[in-house]
């Protein structure tokens, strides 16, 4: 879920275009498909369940919603996705989906903002740990810290949950997927104290170049969402420019954080080309080369999507 820089007003457009954009947002209309990528890449962080619940599917047609979303992604050059859990229910749903679909891997977790709300966090964590042992579950997350939506009263539960997720990821050898909202220093503190797992993904990276350098130095992977295309995100683009090719990923966080020029409308994996092309421009890198590097990193961090189940 989002961990983005502060938003600013979009660029000026004609009155007619502005009206059309507002109408589209009110209608929940998905943007048109961009030009497909020539080299396939994966979406490192999406919420297919929330996309279906909150926005529906592109075109609003009939058919299995997951199949429609995955088909639209494939046509755009996005041939694999990581379905991310935020509570026990969504984690279980994602694990079941991944077990029956070789284009999908899953992560499981209690979202940082959910942890303080639970009457029995320990029981929820036991369920997450059981799911983490499944072969098509390749990550633990999104977990982490969020001081934007969780106040002082919930911080202790949030941090305890984060530490428990770190332990689960290490116990099962799974990637740790971090949600970090206004908590950069605190996230690093906990990871340094607990000892980070071998693979850490900073989901929807939202820091500046200095924070990116600290994450890179620790060997973390930085995943960039549509926020990198926003006019206000100069610091984020500076951060993206310095990340080594082997530590960068791309994501949607769908249905949120839709890249420009469609900010405010529903997001889905088929829109990844807009973010990838902006990243390539910022980094002075060939788009095909960037896609190949991102895919190789994904296979290293999450394992093969279509590999035989261990």
N, C-alpha and C positions, 0 to 999 in steps of 0.2 A: 504494500500500500504506500501512498505517497510519502516521500521525505524530500521535499523540493525546496528550492530557494524561494524567497518572497516573490509574489507575482506582480507584474506591472501591466499596464494597458497594452493591448496589441497594437501593431502598427496601423496607421490611418488607412482607411479604404473608402471607396465611394459609398454614398448613402444607400444606394440600391444594393450594393454588395453587403453592406453592414446589415441591412434588413434581411437579406437572404441568409446570412450567417446566423443571425439571431433566431430566425424561424427554424433553421436546421437544428440549432441547439435545443430549442424548445421541443422539437419533434423527436429528439434523440437520434437524429440521422447520422449514420456512419459516413465518414468521408469517402470520396472515390479512391479506388486503388491506385497507388503510384506505379511508376515503371518498375517492372520486376528486377530483382538482382540477378546478375549473371552467375555468380557463385553463391550457392546456398549458405545460409547462416541460421542460427537458432535464436529463439527468444528466451533469454535466461531467467525471466521472471514474469509470469502472467497469471491472471486469475480468471480462468475460463468460466467457473461457476458464477462469480460476481458479474462478469461481462454479460452472461445470459440473463441473470436476475435483474440487473440494473439497466441494461441497454438493449437486450435482445440480440439479434444477429444482423449482419450486413444484408441489406435488401429487404429485411423483414419478412422473408419468405418462409415456406414450410420446410420440413426435414429435420433430422436430428441436429440440434443446435451445435453440439461439439463438432460433429462432422462438417457442418457448414463453416464454422470458424477455422478449423484446420485446413479445409480445402481452400479457403480464401488465402490463408497464410502460404500454403504450398505454391499457389499460383503466383505469389509475390516473391518467391525464393526463400521463404521461411519454412524449412522442412522439418523442424523439431522445436519442441517447446518444453519448458519446465513449469509445471503447474504447482503453485505455491499455496501451502496451507496457512491459515491464520487462527484456527481453533480446531477442536477435536473433530467436529462435523466436516469442515472443509478438508481437513487433513485426511480423514477416512475416505471422503469422496475422491480426492486426488489420487490416493494410493490405489483405489479400485480402478479408476480410469487408466492409470499408467500400466496396471497389470494386464489390461486388455488392449492396449494401443501402443504399437512400437514407435510412434512419433512423440510419445509423451513420457517424461519422467516426472517424479513428484518430490516435493519437500513437505515436511510436516512440522507443525509448531503451534504454540500459543503466541499470538501477536503481543508485543509489549503492552499495548493499550488494553488488551483483554485480560492480562494476568491479574491486575488488581481487582477486577470485577467478579472473579470466580469465587464461589463459596468454598470450593475444595480444589485449590491449585495443585496439590500433590497428586490427587486422583487423575486430574487432567494430564499432568506430566507423565504419569504411569501409562496412560493410553498413548501419548505421543511416543514414548519410548518403545512400546510394543510395535507401533507402526514404523518406527525408524529402522527396525530390524528387517523389514521386508526388502526383497532384492530390487524392486523397481522404485523404491524410495531412495533417492541418492543425496538428499540434503536435509538438514535440520534448520528450519527457519520458515517464515521470517521471525527472527527473534532479535533482541537488542534492547535499546533504550530510546525513550521518546519523552523529552521534557516539554514538548509543545502541547500535547493533549493530556498528559498525565501530570497531575499536580503533586505537591509534596507528600500528601497522604498515601499516594499509591506507589511512591518510588521504591520503597523497600521490597514490596511484592514483585515489582517489575525487575529489579536487579536480581532477586533470588531466582526468578524464572529464567532470566538470561543465563545466570551461572549454571542452572540445571541443564539448559539446552546445550551449553558448551560441553558439559560432561557427557551428554548423550551423543553428541556428534563425535567426540573423541572415542567413546566406547565402541561405536559401530563403524568408525572410519568413514563418516559421511561429511560432505561439505557443510560448513556453517554459513547460513545466509543471514546477513545482518540488516536490520532496520535501524537506522540512526537518524533521529530527528532532533536537531538542536542539542546533541549530546556527544559531540565528537570526542572530547577529552575523556568523558566518562566511559565511553565504549572502549577506547584504547586502554584505559586503566583496568577495566574488568578483564579484557583479553590478556593483558600483560600479567595480571595477578593469577588468572586461572591457567594460563598457557594455552595459546590458540591451537585449534586443530590444524592439520596439515593444509587444508584448503579452506580459506575464508573468502566469502564474496560480500563486498560492500554493495548491497542492493541500492539502486537509484542513488548513486553517489551524489552527495550534495555539498561537499566541502570545497575549499579553495586549493590552490596549488600546494601550499604548505602542508595541509592535511593529507592531500594526495601523496605527497612525498613520504610522509610518515607511514602511510598504509603500504606504499610500494616497498619501502625499506623492510617492512615486516613480512613481505611476500604475499600480501593480500591481493585479491582480484577486485577490480573496480568495474562495476556495471553501470552504464550510462543509459538513462531513459530519455524521453522526449524533451525533458527540461533543458537538455543541452542545446536545443534549437531556440529557446526563448530569448527574446531581446535582452532581458534583464540578467542573463546567465553568463556574463563575461568571465567571472571567476571560475565558473564550472568548465568553460571551454579552455581556459588556461590549464586547469587541472587535467583535462582530457589529453591535452597536447603532450604532457610529460610522462604519461603512463606507458611502460614498455609494451610492445605488441603482445607479448605472452601473458599479460596481466589485465587485458581489457576485454570487457564484454558489452553487450547491448541488450536492452530489454524494453518492454512496453509498460509494465505494471498495469496492464489493461484491467479494467476499462478506464483507467485514470491516465493523466499526464500525456495527453495526445500531442504529438509534435506539431510545430508550425508547418503550414499555415492554417491548421485545423484545430488549434487550441480551443478547448471548451466543448468539443464534440466527443462522442464515445471513441475509445481507443481499442485496437485489436492488433494481433500479431502481424497482420498483413501490412501494417503501416511502418514496420521496422525499417524499410528502405529509406524513409525520410530521415530517420535518426542516423542510420549508418552513413548516408551520404554527407550529412553535416559533420559527423565525426571525422570522416576521411578528409574533408576540406580543412577542418581545424588542425588536423595532424599532418597535413601535406602528404597524405598517403593515398595510393591507388585504392579505389573502392574494392576491387576484386581481391587485392592483397589483404586488405583489412578483414574482409569476410572470411577468407581462408584462415587468417590468424585467429579470429574469434572462434571459428568452428573448432580449430585444433585445441584451443584453450578449453572449450566446453567439454570436449571428449576427455581431456585430461582431468578436469575438475569433477565432472559428473559421471564419467564412464560412457561407454557407447550406448546410444539409444537402442540400436538394433542388435547389439551384441547378445550372444547366448546368455540366458539368465544363469548366474553362478549357482 
